[in-house]
């Protein structure tokens, strides 16, 4: 079940909201835990038991950590939690990838082939794993107390708004309202507004431009012209941002409707002036997780510079692998790791002295080239696309004019609206204007009516799009 589906919008969500508001405050967390399990079971009937087992195991280990005085015993429990969580992730997500690559090696050495494992990838397993690890590590560090109530831990790991696409939570993000979730009218209104904006970003923008991205990346890559390749990459960059940030907005909006403030996950990443700046703005909760639970334990900035660079590169290799079991994701992570290291050296200092538009141009070129690798099905396809983008491809019949012919008015208008909204602080400008302009009561009434009418139109347009049965992919399912 995805948020941008009629069954969620018009069945699951209304019923859960109704039950939540008629339920006594003290039972609301338990209700949301049960609803989250039902949400997960809708798409993963059997693997809901894996989710329950993960919740129970991490709850027990955290309690054992809190009751263990010796540091040696605490470290053993922490290692057990990390091994168990990462082992489950490795089995579900990487067993087939590892077996296929090991089989390639043994075949070339003349040894018996390794059977390729076929494992089902449970939805959200990467997010579940990272959140479980963060909970146990934070208990070990003493930054949070181990919860005796397993429902609290279960709610944290399974709360349906963030379960399948993030943001990546820390227990401290939800600890406050856990005992008695309370929703004010202002918070609920803010949640509805944020949810509708996220739904429109996903349905009206990401789904629309995905038609060009999917078509271009489905073509024979060596036959692409530069225009066709760039059209596909630009549309994919808009698609993945609006799809993922739209889903995050919906998650944040849903959290507010139930009394929880989930962390912000995006801050106009396409306005970045460097790759370091990009990662301060893109998937903020994931990059901060890697910083706090991997980069800092490896030594962070406290070690020699060469160790810092090696650790940074390693972190982004693993960040790429976290996104999927494929060499394209590893290459994507290495690509970002390379530029992050370069920006800490002399070229980075030179970059920061450039005119700001040139810094932005550099960052966007690196990001767009990296999205090409990320979206490609193989390294060979990625290489062909990169060659086409720099004019080294060979255009074939019917592909040469794709840039002009396939940008129909709907897609062109979508891009004309989406690109400025993704790069310029338009929302901040509007808030500043709103703070200065409506001085009379009737002006405030007009502004409130216009805001409400705009949100209603966005929701109706999104609902009509979904009702038409138009293409509605969710690209983060593969991660």
C-alpha positions in Angstrom: 0.0 0.0 0.0 1.5 3.3 -1.0 0.3 6.8 0.1 -0.5 7.8 -3.5 -3.1 5.1 -3.9 -7.0 5.3 -3.6 -7.1 2.5 -1.1 -4.8 4.4 1.3 -6.3 7.9 0.7 -10.0 6.9 0.9 -10.0 3.8 3.1 -7.0 3.1 5.3 -6.2 6.7 6.3 -9.8 7.9 7.1 -10.5 4.8 9.3 -7.2 5.1 11.2 -7.8 8.8 11.8 -11.3 8.2 13.0 -10.2 5.4 15.4 -7.3 7.6 16.6 -9.5 10.5 17.6 -12.1 8.4 19.3 -9.5 6.3 21.1 -8.4 7.3 24.7 -5.1 9.2 24.6 -3.3 6.4 26.6 -4.1 3.8 24.0 -3.3 5.8 20.9 0.3 4.6 20.5 -0.9 1.0 20.7 -3.6 1.7 18.1 -1.0 3.3 15.7 1.3 0.3 16.3 -1.5 -2.1 15.3 -2.4 0.1 12.3 1.2 0.2 11.2 1.4 -3.6 11.3 -1.8 -3.8 9.2 -0.3 -1.3 6.8 2.9 -3.4 6.4 1.0 -6.7 6.2 -1.1 -5.3 3.2 2.0 -5.5 1.0 4.2 -8.0 3.0 1.7 -10.5 4.5 4.4 -13.0 5.6 7.2 -10.6 6.4 5.3 -8.8 9.0 6.6 -11.6 11.2 10.1 -10.6 10.3 9.3 -7.0 11.4 7.8 -8.3 14.7 10.9 -10.5 15.3 13.2 -7.6 14.7 11.2 -5.4 17.1 11.2 -8.0 19.8 15.0 -8.9 19.4 16.1 -5.2 19.5 13.8 -4.5 22.5 15.3 -7.4 24.4 18.9 -6.4 23.6 18.4 -2.8 24.6 16.9 -3.9 27.9 19.9 -6.3 28.4 22.2 -3.4 27.6 20.6 -1.2 30.3 20.9 -4.0 32.8 24.6 -4.9 32.0 27.2 -3.0 34.1 30.4 -4.3 32.5 31.6 -2.5 29.3 32.8 -5.8 27.9 29.3 -7.3 28.2 27.7 -4.1 26.8 30.0 -4.3 23.8 29.2 -7.9 23.2 25.4 -7.1 23.2 26.0 -4.2 20.8 28.0 -6.5 18.5 25.1 -9.0 18.7 22.6 -6.3 17.7 24.7 -5.0 14.8 25.4 -8.6 13.5 21.8 -9.6 13.7 20.4 -6.5 12.1 23.0 -6.3 9.4 23.0 -10.0 8.8 19.3 -10.0 8.1 19.8 -7.0 5.7 22.6 -8.8 4.0 20.6 -11.9 3.5 17.5 -10.3 2.1 19.2 -7.6 0.1 22.6 -8.8 -0.9 22.6 -12.6 -0.9 21.7 -12.9 -4.6 24.2 -10.1 -5.5 27.1 -11.8 -3.6 26.2 -15.2 -5.0 26.1 -13.9 -8.6 29.4 -12.2 -8.3 31.1 -15.2 -6.6 29.6 -17.4 -9.3 31.2 -15.2 -12.0 34.6 -15.6 -10.2 34.4 -19.4 -9.8 33.2 -19.8 -13.4 36.2 -17.9 -14.7 38.5 -20.0 -12.5 37.0 -23.2 -13.8 35.4 -24.1 -10.5 31.8 -25.3 -10.0 29.3 -22.5 -10.4 27.7 -21.0 -7.2 23.9 -21.3 -7.2 22.3 -17.9 -7.4 20.0 -17.3 -4.5 16.6 -15.7 -5.1 15.4 -13.9 -2.0 12.4 -11.6 -1.6 13.3 -8.0 -0.5 10.9 -7.0 2.3 9.6 -3.4 1.8 11.5 -0.9 4.0 14.0 -3.4 5.3 16.9 -0.9 4.9 15.0 1.7 7.0 14.0 -0.9 9.6 17.6 -2.1 9.9 19.1 1.4 10.3 16.5 2.5 12.9 16.9 -0.7 14.9 20.7 -0.1 15.0 20.3 3.5 16.0 18.0 2.6 18.9 20.4 0.0 20.3 23.5 2.2 19.8 21.8 5.2 21.4 20.9 3.0 24.4 24.5 1.9 24.6 25.8 5.5 24.4 23.3 6.5 27.1 21.6 9.2 25.0 18.2 7.5 25.5 16.9 5.1 28.1 15.9 1.6 27.1 12.1 1.3 26.9 10.4 -1.4 29.0 7.2 -1.2 27.0 7.8 -3.2 23.7 4.9 -1.3 22.0 7.0 1.9 22.2 9.9 0.2 20.4 7.5 -1.4 18.0 5.8 1.9 17.2 9.2 3.6 16.6 10.3 0.9 14.2 7.0 0.4 12.4 5.1 3.7 12.4 3.6 3.6 8.9 4.2 7.1 7.6 8.0 6.6 7.6 8.2 2.8 7.3 8.8 2.4 3.5 10.6 5.5 2.4 11.8 7.3 5.5 12.8 9.7 6.9 15.3 7.6 8.9 14.2 8.2 12.5 16.0 8.3 15.8 14.0 7.2 18.9 14.3 10.7 20.2 12.3 12.0 17.3 9.2 10.2 18.6 9.9 9.7 22.3 8.1 12.9 23.5 4.5 12.2 22.5 4.7 8.4 22.9 2.7 8.1 26.2 -0.2 10.4 25.1 -0.1 11.5 21.5 -2.0 14.8 21.3 -3.0 16.7 18.2 -3.9 20.4 18.1 -6.0 21.9 15.4 -3.0 23.9 14.1 -0.8 20.8 14.0 -3.5 18.8 12.2 -4.0 21.6 9.7 -0.3 21.8 9.0 -0.2 18.0 8.6 -3.0 18.0 6.0 -1.4 20.9 4.1 2.0 19.2 4.0 0.5 15.9 3.0 -1.4 17.4 0.1 1.7 19.2 -1.2 3.7 16.0 -1.0 0.9 14.1 -2.8 0.9 16.7 -5.6 4.7 16.6 -5.9 4.6 12.8 -6.3 1.5 12.5 -8.5 1.5 15.6 -10.6 5.2 16.2 -11.1 7.2 13.0 -10.5 4.7 10.7 -12.3 4.5 13.1 -15.3 8.2 13.5 -16.0 8.8 9.8 -15.3 7.3 9.1 -18.8 10.2 10.7 -20.5 12.8 9.3 -18.1 11.5 5.7 -18.4 11.3 6.0 -22.2 14.8 7.4 -22.6 16.4 4.9 -20.2 14.6 2.1 -22.0 16.2 2.9 -25.3 19.3 1.4 -26.8 21.9 3.5 -25.0 24.6 3.5 -27.7 22.1 5.0 -30.2 21.2 8.0 -28.1 21.9 11.6 -29.1 23.1 14.1 -26.6 19.7 15.8 -26.5 17.9 12.5 -25.8 20.3 11.5 -23.1 20.1 14.9 -21.3 16.3 14.9 -21.6 16.2 11.5 -19.8 18.6 12.5 -17.1 17.0 15.9 -16.4 13.6 14.3 -16.2 14.9 11.5 -13.9 16.6 14.1 -11.6 13.2 15.9 -11.3 11.4 12.6 -10.9 13.5 11.2 -8.1 13.5 14.4 -6.2 9.8 15.1 -6.4 9.0 11.4 -5.8 11.2 11.0 -2.8 10.7 14.5 -1.3 7.0 14.2 -2.0 6.8 10.9 -0.1 8.8 12.5 2.8 6.4 15.4 2.8 3.4 13.0 3.0 5.2 11.2 5.9 5.8 14.4 7.8 2.2 15.5 7.2 0.8 12.1 8.4 3.0 12.3 11.5 1.6 15.7 12.4 -1.9 14.4 11.9 -1.2 11.9 14.7 0.8 14.3 16.9 4.4 13.4 15.9 6.9 15.8 14.3 9.1 13.8 11.9 12.4 15.3 10.9 12.9 17.3 7.7 14.6 15.2 5.0 15.2 17.7 2.1 16.3 21.3 1.8 16.3 22.3 -1.9 19.2 20.0 -2.8 19.3 21.2 -6.4 20.3 24.7 -5.0 23.6 23.2 -3.8 26.9 24.8 -4.7 29.0 21.7 -3.9 28.6 18.0 -3.4 29.2 18.5 0.3 26.4 21.1 0.3 24.2 18.7 -1.7 24.5 16.0 1.0 23.5 18.6 3.7 20.3 19.0 1.7 19.5 15.6 0.2 18.1 12.7 2.3 19.3 14.6 5.4 18.3 11.8 7.9 20.3 9.2 5.9 23.5 11.3 5.6 23.3 12.2 9.3 22.8 8.5 10.2 26.0 7.6 8.3 27.8 10.5 9.9 26.8 9.6 13.5 26.8 5.8 13.4 29.7 5.1 10.9 31.9 8.1 10.0 32.3 9.3 13.6 33.0 5.8 15.1 35.6 5.4 12.3 37.4 8.4 13.7 35.5 11.3 12.1 37.6 14.5 11.8 39.8 13.4 14.8 42.1 11.3 12.7 44.9 12.1 10.2 43.7 13.8 7.0 44.4 10.7 4.9 42.2 8.6 7.3 39.5 11.1 7.1 39.5 10.9 3.3 39.5 7.1 3.4 36.7 7.0 5.9 34.6 9.4 3.9 35.1 7.4 0.7 34.2 4.2 2.5 31.1 5.7 4.0 29.8 6.7 0.6 30.7 3.4 -0.9 28.4 1.8 1.7 25.8 4.6 1.2 25.7 3.5 -2.5 25.5 -0.1 -1.6 22.7 0.7 0.9 20.5 1.9 -2.0 20.7 -1.4 -3.8 22.6 -4.6 -4.6 24.1 -3.5 -7.9 27.5 -2.3 -9.1 25.8 0.9 -10.5 24.9 1.9 -6.9 28.4 1.1 -5.7 29.8 3.3 -8.6 27.3 6.0 -7.7 28.5 6.0 -4.1 32.1 6.0 -5.1 31.4 8.9 -7.5 30.1 11.0 -4.7 32.8 9.9 -2.3 35.5 10.9 -4.8 34.1 14.4 -5.2 33.6 14.8 -1.5 37.3 14.0 -0.9 38.4 16.3 -3.8 36.4 19.2 -2.2 38.4 18.8 1.0 41.6 19.3 -1.0 43.0 22.2 -3.0 40.4 22.0 -5.8 37.7 22.4 -3.2 39.3 25.6 -1.9 39.5 26.9 -5.4 35.9 25.9 -6.0 34.7 28.0 -3.0 36.4 31.1 -4.5 34.4 30.9 -7.7 31.3 33.0 -8.6 28.3 31.3 -6.9 26.5 30.4 -10.2 29.7 28.6 -11.4 29.7 26.6 -8.1 26.1 25.7 -8.6 26.8 24.7 -12.2 29.6 22.4 -11.1 27.4 20.8 -8.4 24.5 20.2 -10.8 26.7 18.6 -13.5 28.2 16.2 -11.0 24.8 15.4 -9.6 23.3 14.8 -13.0 26.1 12.6 -14.2 25.8 10.6 -10.9 22.0 10.2 -11.5 22.8 8.7 -14.9 24.8 6.0 -13.1 22.2 5.6 -10.4 19.3 5.1 -12.9 21.1 2.8 -15.3 20.5 -1.0 -15.2 24.2 -1.8 -15.7 27.6 -0.1 -15.8 27.7 -0.6 -19.6 24.4 1.3 -20.0 25.7 4.1 -17.7 28.9 4.4 -19.7 26.9 4.7 -23.0 24.7 7.3 -21.5 27.6 9.3 -20.2 29.2 9.2 -23.6 26.0 10.3 -25.2 25.7 13.2 -22.8 29.1 14.6 -23.8 28.4 14.1 -27.5 30.3 10.9 -28.0 27.3 8.8 -28.8 26.0 7.8 -32.2 22.4 9.0 -32.7 20.1 6.5 -34.4 17.0 7.0 -36.4 14.0 8.0 -34.4 16.1 8.9 -31.3 17.9 12.0 -32.5 15.0 14.4 -32.0 13.6 12.9 -28.9 14.3 16.1 -26.9 12.1 18.2 -29.1 9.4 15.7 -30.1 8.6 14.0 -26.7 8.4 17.2 -24.6 4.6 17.6 -25.0 3.0 20.6 -23.5 2.2 18.8 -20.2 5.8 17.7 -19.6 7.3 21.0 -20.7 4.9 23.0 -18.4 5.7 20.6 -15.5 9.4 21.1 -16.0 9.0 24.9 -16.2 7.3 24.8 -12.8 9.2 22.1 -11.1 12.8 23.2 -11.8 12.4 26.7 -10.3 10.6 25.3 -7.3 13.4 22.8 -6.7 16.2 25.4 -7.0 14.9 28.8 -5.8 13.6 29.7 -2.3 10.2 30.4 -3.6 8.4 29.1 -0.5 10.5 31.4 1.7 9.7 34.3 -0.5 6.0 33.6 -0.2 6.2 33.3 3.6 8.0 36.7 3.8 5.4 38.2 1.5 2.6 36.8 3.6 4.2 38.2 6.8 4.3 41.7 5.3 1.3 41.9 3.1 -2.1 41.0 4.7 -2.6 43.9 7.1 -6.4 44.2 7.0 -8.8 41.4 8.2 -10.4 41.0 4.7 -6.9 40.7 3.2 -6.1 37.9 5.6 -9.5 36.2 4.8 -8.7 36.4 1.1 -5.3 34.9 1.6 -6.7 32.1 3.8 -9.4 31.4 1.2 -6.8 31.3 -1.6 -4.5 28.9 0.3 -7.4 26.6 1.1 -8.7 26.7 -2.5 -5.2 26.0 -3.9 -4.8 23.0 -1.6 -8.2 21.7 -2.5 -7.4 22.0 -6.2 -4.1 20.2 -5.8 -5.8 17.4 -3.9 -8.6 17.1 -6.5 -6.1 17.1 -9.4 -4.0 14.4 -7.7 -7.1 12.3 -7.0 -8.3 12.7 -10.5 -4.9 11.6 -11.8 -4.9 8.5 -9.6 -8.6 7.7 -10.5 -7.6 7.7 -14.2 -5.3 4.8 -13.6 -2.3 6.7 -15.0 1.3 5.5 -14.5 2.0 5.7 -10.7 5.5 4.2 -10.0 7.2 4.3 -6.6 10.9 4.2 -7.4 12.1 3.8 -3.8 10.5 0.4 -3.5 13.7 -0.9 -5.2 15.8 0.5 -2.4 
